[in-house]
């Protein structure tokens, strides 16, 4: 079951099960130069990673694991300086060895713990949280967060306690679901810039204009427009975002809005009736589809991030991302995020449980990000073959530190670019996913014992886990 971003008439943007199935977000992106309309699985258009991912051809089905949109099914390296090239060697081996730094250094001597080739080769696999750093270049980033650390969003949980028909659910909840369109400045070949537009869905959660959607719907957007069911368009500001959970909190200046009532996603039952409401294809706002809960705890991998999601057979299409999944009482129990797609795939949509979203809302409101998330501060690279090892001038395969963020927990502990991670707290590190899972399971302030190989010697370093604070957050929020 190939899970990838579904391409629309002009283009579109993935997910994994207990047996590690991959899925696609459904975001819709239209590039002026490319003329492409990108539809994301269960989400909106306009995510930068989504936009690039959907240009890759769909991968063939594999028995236990499917190729994801960002998985380079063509086998090519992303190329030098992050361009989607053909894997040519860079002409100069003295490129900047730390992608998180603006300071370029001369090529290091082989054996000092650093790679001789800077940004060349396979795309480095960063910690899940590091992707938020891209947002520091957004025009909307200045609007993130608030100085009032005591603010609280009081969401509605009202219910009549009765099972409703699909028509009644739509009448009750449809006005709380909005259309979202975005614009973002992209750089194409030969450094030409163009405006890419995207679309998705969102759900109103307060009468004064707070709205939740997927982060990938608004990622990298320089302009966000929200349109309510009465046709009124509002300029929206980004309040906060969580890249791992794929949730963003927006604000429009309005009052007296219809809000969604929150249900309890922990109380759902397998086979329970659900209704999805969203903006498929970015132009069919208010679309209602009906289905059931197909799975309560489906483990999915989207863009390399493991997520535990609700699965439904309600029709989900590009542009549904960020829309609502409602129970038979008309209560919001999920935020649509992804779908699996392919010629042999039908009725596999996914949603973030609303309880997970509600847990982070006040952090997004007060700080612009989710507090307490463990962070190491490194980019990782899996050397998986002898050929790849020769390209990076190392002698063994394994998981290497590609770059270290200045001032991070990793830097304070003395970890360096080029270190091969052998084990952490006695657990052998077989690939970068294993390390990311270990860090995610840690708590800020925990100490981890890293055994690393640097050059020809092994060293043991103690790392105190830090807290993830996105660079996009304004100083007042920090």
N, C-alpha and C positions, 0 to 999 in steps of 0.2 A: 504494500500500500504506500506508494510514494507520497510523502507528505511535503508539500512545497507550496509556495505562495502561488495562488491561482492567477494566471495571466488573463487580463480582460482584453476587450477589443484593442486596447492599446498597451496594456501591461498591468501586472499586479503582484502583491506579496503573500508560518510553519509549525510540529507537535510530536511525543513518544509514549508508549504504554508501558505497563509493568514490565514488559519484555522490551522496553526501550524503543518505542515507535516515535518517529519524528513527525512533527506537524508544522503547519505554516500559519503564520499570522495572516490575516486578510486585510491588508491596507491598500488603499487605492492611491496611486500617484500618477499624475499626468505631467510629463516633461515637455516644455515648449519645443525644445530642439528635437527630442526623440519622438514626440508625438505619442508617448506611451501612457496608458492608463493602467495603474497597478492596483490590483485588488488584493488586500491582505486577508489572511484567514482569520476570521472573527475579529476584525479590527478595522482601523481606518487606514487611509492612505497616508503617505507623507513621511513615513519613518525613513531615515537615511539608510540604515542597514537594510531595511525592507526593500527600499527602492533599488539598491544594488543587487540584492539577492534575487529578485524576481527576474533579472536579466539572464540568470543562469538556466540552462535547459533542465527540464525535470529529470530526476534520476530514476533509473529502472527500479522496480520493486526488488527488495532483498528479503530473504527469509525472516531474519530476526530484527533487522534494522533498516530503516529507509534513509535515503539521502535527503538532507535538509536543504532549503533554498540557499543557505550561505555556505554550503559544504564543498564548493568547487568540484562539481561532478565531472568537469572536463579534465581534472587532474593537473591543471596549470597552476603555477604559483601566481599570487596576486601581482608580483612584479615589484620593481624598485619604487620606493617612496609611496607605496600603497596603491599604485596604479594597477589596473587590471591588465597587466602585460602578459608576455609569453614566457616569463621566467628567465629572461636574459640576465647574465651576470652584469653587475654594475661596472662601469668603466673605472670607478675609483673605489678601492676597498677601504677608504678612510672616512666613510660616511658616519654620521652621528650614531653612536651605539645605543643611545637611550632615547626612545621615542618620546619620553615624558620631559625631555630637557630641550632648551633652546640653544644650549652651548655645544658647539661642534668641537670634537677632539681629534687629534691625530690618530692614525691607526694604531691600536695597541699592539704590543708584542705578543706573539702567540705564546700561550701558557700562563698569562697573568690573570686568567679568570674571565677574560672578555672575548667576545666574538670578533674576528677580524673583519667580517662584513657587517656593516651597519644595519640598514633597513632591508637588506636583500633577503629574498627567500620566502618561505611559506609564512603566511600571515600569523603573527604571534597571537597566542591565545591568552588574553588578559583575564584577570579575575573578573567575575561577573560584574562587580560594582564599577570597574574602571571605565566602562562604556559611558557612564554618566558624564565623564569629563568632556566629552565632545560638546556638551551643551553650553560650555563656557563661551562659545563663539556665537550663541544665539542672541538675537535682539531681544527676545522675550525673557532671557535669563535674569535680567535686572528686576523683573517683577516677582521673582520667586521668593517665597517665604514672607514672614511677618515678624515684627519685633515683639509682639505680644505672645509670650510663651504660655499664657494661661487660657488662650482662646479655645473654644470647644465647639464642634459641630454637633448639634442635636438633630439627629435624623428621625424621620417618622417611622413608626413601627405599627401603625394602626391596621386593623384587620376586622372584617365582619365575621370572621370565623367560619364562613361558608364557602363551599366549592362553587366556582363561577364557570359559566360557559366561556368559550374562547371569545365570543363577541363581547361579553361583559368584561373580561380581562382587558381586551383592547380598549374598550370605552373608558375603563378605570385608569389604565396606565399609559396609554399612547401619548398623552400630552406631556408626560414627564421625560420622553425620549426626544433628543434633539439631533439635528444634522450638524456635522462639523466639517468645515473646509479649511484648508491650510495653504500657505504659500511658503516656499523655501528657496533660497538662492543656492544653486548647484554649480559646480565647476566641471565642465566637460573636457573633451580632448582639446589639446593645444591651449589649455587654460581659459577657454571661453566660458563665460558665466551665463546662466539662463535661469529662469524661474520655473520651478516644478510645483505643480498644484496637487493637492491630495484631498481625500475625503474620508469620513468615518462617521461614527455615532457617539453619543454621549447620553448621560442620564442626570437629570436635575435632582439634587438631593436637599436643596434649601430654597425657600421662597424668595430669598434675596440674591439668588444667582450662582450658587456653588454647583459645579457640575463635575462628575467623574467620567473618565474615559480611559482608553489604553494609552500608555506612554508612547507606543510606536505610532499612534495616530498623529500626535503633535510633535514628535521628535524632530529637532532641527528646524522647526517652523519659525519663520520671522513674522508671520501674521496668522492669527487664528480667528475664524469667524464661526459663530454659533447661530443657527437658525431654528427658531421654535416652530411648533406646529401651526401657529397662526400666520407664519410667513415673516415674522419680525427677525431681522438680522442684528446681531450684536458682536462687537469686537471683544474677544476674550483674552484674559491675561492668565499666564501660567502661575499658579500658586505653589505647587509642589509636585514632585514626581518620584516614583520608585521604579527604577529600570528593571530590577529583578522580578518584582511582582507584575510589572508592566501595567502600572496604574498611574494616572496623572489627575491632579485636581485643578480645575479651571474656575475662573470667576468672571461673570458678566454683571454689568450694572443694570439691574432690573429688580422688580418687586412683584409680589403677588403671583409668583409662578406656581404651576402645578408640580408637585414633588412626588417622587417615587417613595413608596412605603417599603422599608427594609423587612425582609423575612429572615428566617434562621436557616442558613444553608446546612447546618449540622443536623437538622431534623428532616432532611429530605429522604425519600425512600426510592429504591430502585423501581423504575417503571412509572414513577409519578408524572403526571401531566405537567408540561411546561410550555410557555409561549415566548418566542423571541421577537423583539421589536427593534428595528434598526433602519439603516439607510443603505441598503445594498446597491452596489455599483456607483455609489456616491450621488445618485440622482433619483432614488426611489424611496425617499424618506417616509417613515410611518409604515413600512412594510411589516406585516404580522405573519409569522409562521408558527405552526404548532408541532409538538413532538412530546417525547418522554425523556426522563433521565435514564440514560443508557448505562452510565457508570458513575459512582459517587467519588471515587478517588483514583482517577486515571493519571498515572505518571507519564508526563510528556516532556520531551526536550525540544525547546524552541530556541533557535540561534545559540545552541550550546548551553542553555540554561534549563535546569530541571525544574519542572513545575508540577504540582498536583492539582488537577482540574476536574470539573464536572464534565461529563460527556453527554451529548444529546443528539438525537436524530432529527431535531428541528432544522429546517433548511437554513444554512448559514452561508453567506456569500461575501465577497470583498465589499467593504464598506459597512458591514455589520459590526466590525471591531469597535469596542467601546459601548455598544448598545446593551440593552437589558435582556436578561432571561428571567421570566416571572413564573411564580408557582400558580396553582389553581385558585389562589385567593387574590391574585393580582399583586403579590408582594415580590420585590426584587430579591432574587436569590443567587444571581450570578451576573458577571460582567463578561460579555462575549469577547473572546480573545483570538481564537484560531480555528482552523479546519484542516482536515486531511483531504487532499485532492488527487485526482488521477482518473484515468479512463475506467479503472476497476474499483473506484472508491465512491461510496454514496452514503450520505447520512452520518458523517463523523464530524461533529462540531464540538467545540470546547469552550468552557466559560470559567472564569476565576470565581471561586466561592465568595459570596458577598461578605461572609464573616471575616475572611482574610483581608478584604478591602477595608471594612469598617475599623479593623484593629489599627490601621496606620493613618486614618484620616486626620486625627488631631496633630500627629507629627508633621504631616504634609502641610497642614494649615499653619502651624507655629514655626516650623523650621525649614520647610521646603523639601525635606527629605526624611527618610525613616531613620530615627536614631537607634543606636545600639547595635548596628550591623558590624560584624567583625571584618577587619580589613588588614591586608598584609602590605600592599603597595608594590606589587611586582607584575610584570608581564611575563608570561610563560611560553615556552616553545618546546614542543615534543619533537625530538630527533628520532625518526622512526626507521631509518635505513642507513646503510653504510654510505650510499651516495650522498644522502643529505648530510651525514656527519662530515664527509670530506668538504662539502660546500661551506660548512661553518667551521672547518678546521678543528674539529674535535675528534676524539678517538673512540667514543662510545655512544651508543644510542641511549635515550632516556629523556627525562624532563629537565630542561635547563631554564635558568632565569635569563630572560631576554633583556629586560631593563628593570631598574629599580627607581622608584619615585623618590625624589629628594624629600627628606624630612619624614619619611614613612617609617612604620615599624620595622620593615625589612632593612632599610638603610641604617636605622639606629642599631640594629643587631649586627651589622657588618656583612649582610648578604650582598653579593655583587653580580653584575652581568657576567654570564658565562659559567656560574656555579651549576653543577649538576646535583639535583636534589635526590639523595639516596633514600632517606626515610625521615619521617616526622613522628616524634613520640613513639618510636619503635615500629611504626607502620610503614612498610615499603611503599614508595611512590612509583606506581607503574606508568601513570600518565598525568597530564595536567588536571583532568577531571577529578582524579582522586584527591589531589591537593586542594582544589577548590571546594570539594565537598567537606573536607576536613576543616578548612577555614570557616566555612559557612556554619558548621556545627559548633564552632568555638564561641566563646563569649569575650567581649572586650575586656582586656586585662589578663586573660589567660596567658600562660607561658608555654611555648612549644619548643621542643628540642629538635633542631634540624641537624641531620648528618648530611654534609655536602662534600662533593669532590671538587677541589679547586686545583687545576693543573694536574699534578701527579699525586697530590696528597688529599687525605680525608680530614675534614674538620667538623667539630661539633659546635653549633652556635645556638644560643637561647634567644628566642624571639618573643617579645611581649606583644600580644595581638592588639592592634589599634582600632579606632572607630572610623568608619567610612564617613567622610564629609565631602560631598561633591564640590568640585571647584566652582560650579555655577552658583553656589549659594552666596548671596551678598554678605558682607562682613557682619552686618547687624544680626543676621540669622545664625551665624556661627557662634 
